[in-house]
Amino acid sequence: MATLEQAAADVPGHVGVAAKHLDSREELHLRSDEAYFTASTFKVPILAELYRQVDAGLIDPAGRVKVPDELRAPGSGVLKELAAGLRPTVHDLALLMIIISDNTATDTLYHMVGRDRLNETMQDLGLSRTRLPMSCREMLYSMCGVDTEDIERGNEMVASALALWKVVPGSPGLSEDHGDVSSPADMVKLLQAVYDGEMHSPGSREAVMDILRRQQAATIIPADLPPGTDVAHKTGGVPTVRCDVGIVFSPSGPYTIAIMAKKVTDVKSIDRSLAAVSRAVYDHFNR
């Protein structure tokens, strides 16, 4: 049984971890207050803010939204491949954003909730390391060195760059001063606020938890846990960055966990090594 420190030592990159048992309130930390690129884990704050605005009467989750062509974002997802004129519901977009990390769904919701409101809510929650100034398109265009108003061409250029794991060092999208960043401690604090019902009505809390439970990528937090372990989470990754944040419902009780890695040097082994970190946290809370 490896300790958190032992498991983290095998990660091919700089990793930070935070975890908090939601019954005993015991906490684990490893470089948890440092800033890390969020990659697609920034979709969890968007989801939380979306349903906060649902409770405020600003957004109808059953309302249908026309996805504009200018928001067809590169990278993961299926909406960018579908015919124009599609009108999914807000809830549909939230599902796509989380369970298959659809970037077009994400950017539609990012602009719907509002960049400023999203960041103000994170600051109001005391998430001092969390800054989310970029949409998926803005981040990917920046880090891949793409500058074009031709949506189709831009998306192709990003896809080519990502396939080659080629990014622009020092670009704003990969800058801790200008890109989307958070910390494991902040992510755990946000997840606890969601779990404890501090941000939402009971109905909206349940909607957020249900969406996170449907995550289809299971290569990090759940990968090395006992079969059937219930996990509500969101993964994220771009070149040199890999993350997973969520809530694990373990035999001893639920706990939040955020695993965030940067300066990743071995893409093939990173998920396996981070899954071992997740297992070390599970074993600690269920020893």
WOMONOR-V404958 format. One record per pair of residues at least 12 apart in sequence whose ideal C-beta (glycine too) atoms are under 6 Angstrom apart, sorted by the first residue. I is the first residue (numbers start at 1). GAP is how many residues later the second one is. Records with the same first field share a line. If there is no record, write none. Layout:
I: GAP + GAP
This chain:
1: 282
2: 278
4: 24 + 26 + 276
7: 269 + 270 + 273
8: 22 + 269
10: 263
11: 262
12: 253 + 254 + 257
13: 248 + 250 + 251
14: 248 + 249
15: 246
16: 15 + 16 + 18 + 20 + 168 + 244
17: 13 + 167 + 242
18: 14 + 166 + 167 + 170 + 240
19: 236 + 238 + 262
20: 168 + 236
21: 234 + 264
22: 232 + 233
23: 230
32: 152 + 153
33: 150 + 152
35: 94 + 141 + 146 + 148
36: 224 + 226
37: 144 + 204 + 225
38: 142 + 144
39: 197 + 198 + 199 + 202 + 204
40: 61 + 196
41: 193 + 195 + 202 + 204
42: 90 + 138
43: 54 + 63 + 191
44: 190
45: 77
46: 63 + 64
47: 47 + 161
48: 146 + 151
49: 64 + 69 + 72
50: 59 + 63
51: 149 + 153 + 156 + 157
52: 147
53: 60
54: 150
55: 145 + 146 + 149
61: 29 + 30
62: 27
63: 27
64: 23 + 25
66: 21
67: 12 + 19 + 41
71: 36 + 37
72: 32 + 79
73: 30 + 31 + 34 + 63 + 64
74: 66 + 81 + 84
75: 28 + 65
76: 25 + 27
77: 25 + 26 + 27
79: 23 + 25 + 26
80: 24
93: 12 + 15 + 16
94: 117
95: 116
98: 113 + 136
99: 115 + 116 + 117
103: 33
106: 30
107: 28 + 29 + 30
110: 25
118: 14
119: 13
125: 68
127: 59
129: 53 + 54 + 57
130: 52 + 56
131: 50
132: 48
134: 46
139: 34
140: 18
142: 29 + 30 + 31
143: 24 + 28 + 30 + 31
144: 14 + 17
145: 23
146: 12
165: 74
167: 72
184: 74 + 76
187: 58 + 71
188: 68 + 70
191: 56 + 65
192: 64
194: 14
195: 52
209: 23
212: 20
213: 19
215: 18
217: 18
219: 52
220: 15 + 24 + 51 + 54 + 55
221: 12 + 23 + 25 + 57
223: 52
224: 51 + 55
225: 57
230: 19
231: 15 + 17
232: 14 + 15
233: 13
240: 23 + 24
241: 21
242: 19 + 22 + 28
243: 17
244: 15
245: 13
250: 36
251: 35
252: 33 + 34
255: 30
257: 24
259: 15 + 18
